Amino acid sequence: MTANSSEPPSRTEATTRADDSPLVSVQNLEKYFFENDSLLDRLLGSDPVAVRAVDGVSFDVYRGETLGLVGESGCGKSTTGETLLRLQEPTGGRVEFDGRNIYDLGRSKLNAFRRDAQVVFQDPFSSLDPRMTVGSIVTQPLEIHDVGTKADREDRARDLLERVGLSADQLDRYPHEFSGGQRQRIGIARALALEPEFLVLDEPTSALDVSVQAQVLNLLDDLQDEFDLTYLLISHDLSVIRHVCDRVAVMYLGELAEVGPVETLFEDPKHPYTRALLESVPRASTDERDRDRETLSGDVPSPRDPPSGCRFRTRCPQVIPPADVEDELEQSTYRQIMNLRERIEAREITLEEVGVEGSGRSENDAGEATLAVGEDGLDESEIPAFVETMKDRLLADELPAGHDEIVTDALAELARRNWDGAADRLREEYESVCERVDPALEESGDARESGYRRRHPVACHLYGVGADPTSETQIPSPSSNADAE
Ligand SMILES: Nc1ncnc2c1ncn2[C@@H]1O[C@H](COP(=O)(O)OP(=O)(O)OP(=O)(O)O)[C@@H](O)[C@H]1O
């Protein structure tokens, strides 16, 4: 495939060139940013808040392959890339490059690592210094690492410019004289100057016009063959990932949800998050677009206070109910009860604001008559009206009798200002394994023994791994859950 082809490269050839030892091995990597951690904050006694951008991520990148790292904005992809290049120091974990922990390297080994592992950033407009000529930009890494004479370095820059599809006589020009695609080629030439083995490509085409994207991806593919490069490609664009990667790691809120060969992952995604991501790719027809919005609703929760258990559970369309509830409630009804409990736990419902039609009292902002709230909550005589109003407002579905009773009990506790009692009542009946146990990224059975090209681990209780062994909750098989979709 040539760099000028309008089609992105095929993966078939690339898959065959990868060999069987990891060049990069990321083990339980953590990167937390701490807010409220300045001297002044400490003097004021503010507690530092951890932003858990990367929270225990493990994966390998094998020689010669392209591993994609995909996920929504803010899920920790760039921080992972920067931390494994040691552009940021980790909070925990280790990264082995060619068998050596990069966080333990002495100065000379660290210098060698910095030559071997390079990065291409998303934005060629801001990643190139506008005051430097293209020649200085490309030769700068060689100068920093004291490689060759000035003449050698310029020769190398000329060769590299030609290799990335520019002309050697453009050495004295400045970045603003080039188009976006050409600037990204300059960024790639700079990344290649020190003959690295490994490149982190952080959204390398997302700032470029669609027409130029395929050309840059083709160039990267050709360079990978020519220079035996190994890539970690960070992208939120699933079509780029599909066309360019051999394997894909799906990231959600600082953790990995699923890792697998690219075709398997697109044809047979297992994690509900991966499925939702694939479903949310824009479709042509209006019907399909409407369906998409339902599929991945809401925003990624804050990494300052991620949900307990499985981090995707607050948006997951397949949260696992306790076994005795599973057959009695639809997923959407179960989700409404979960949401009700979350609102109670967050104390988002204020008794004073709740109005009841026709109770003949003073009115709230919505023009409804409000209930009289005392120190111990509502008067017992008013609790039934409160409970019915809350059910109407917060639950779209009618509940089967037994469940109606439980929710009624919980809301009555809420009316008495017993927030914890209300939440506990719902928790004891409806708590999901998904909120109790963070599922490990594992695969079971024979697949564990297969080569890395076929491995397809997933961090989801639907697949029966990572579940709490002491739990009495019966975890349904993926096939039984698929029926519910
Ligand atoms: N220096 C920092 N201080 C505090 N929080 C940070 C810092 N850098 C990143 N974060 C937070 O860490 C989380 C992960 O950010 P990151 O940029 O790695 O995500 P991403 O998946 O690459 O998203 P995007 O594609 O938008 O860059 C985000 O919530 C982000 O706000």
The ligand as a Gaussian input file, in Angstrom:
#p B3LYP/6-31G(d) Opt

LIG

0 1
 N       -2.417000      17.436000      34.953000
 C       -3.619000      17.000000      35.312000
 N       -4.174000      17.361000      36.500000
 C       -5.384000      16.909000      36.896000
 N       -6.146000      16.077000      36.150000
 C       -5.662000      15.696000      34.962000
 C       -4.382000      16.128000      34.463000
 N       -4.181000      15.574000      33.243000
 C       -5.277000      14.823000      32.972000
 N       -6.160000      14.901000      34.005000
 C       -7.458000      14.204000      34.110000
 O       -7.215000      12.829000      33.946000
 C       -8.282000      12.224000      33.221000
 C       -7.706000      11.488000      32.027000
 O       -7.207000      12.448000      31.080000
 P       -6.555000      12.010000      29.692000
 O       -6.177000      13.242000      28.939000
 O       -5.498000      11.002000      29.937000
 O       -7.782000      11.292000      28.960000
 P       -7.944000      10.919000      27.430000
 O       -8.673000       9.623000      27.398000
 O       -6.636000      10.972000      26.729000
 O       -8.909000      12.063000      26.915000
 P       -8.730000      13.080000      25.706000
 O       -8.896000      12.267000      24.474000
 O       -9.813000      14.077000      25.931000
 O       -7.329000      13.660000      25.872000
 C       -9.238000      13.345000      32.847000
 O      -10.280000      13.375000      33.795000
 C       -8.382000      14.580000      32.964000
 O       -9.179000      15.700000      33.309000

